[in-house]
Amino acid sequence: MPRIRAAFHDPDGARYGIPTYWWRGAPPGYATRRQLRAAGLRPGGQPIAAQILWTGVGGTRAAYLYRLDLARPKRTATPAQLRAVGAALLARRTCPTCQQVRGYYIPRSLGECLTCATEVAA
């Protein structure tokens, strides 16, 4: 085991307080938040079960691990929530001056679409 891996190998949590492994050294049954999300799961309120440490840009980096057996299914949005998000995104694309729905989000700095903003400036 190389020195850098040995420095981050603490499976019983004596040195770091929680079980600690090196990059790609965690045993099966643990996953990061991103890995849980990719599997359609969420931590579901469980505490951090372990961590991965590695040396990166700016010093020692950490990724927290959660137990897969305690993970819960990811919640899905209700139809009403999806409609509300769709309406909000449509409002961001609608110009308040000409009432046209644009294919891009209206810049907040201008407050109107690019066509209306250039007509006023000219």
Secondary structure, 3 states (H helix, E strand, C coil): CCHHHHHCCECCCCCCCCCEEECCCCCCCEECHHHHHHCCEECCCCCCCEEEEEEECCEEEEEEEEEHHHCEECCCCCHHHHHHHHHHHHHHHECCCCCCECCCCCCCCCCCCHHHHHHHHC
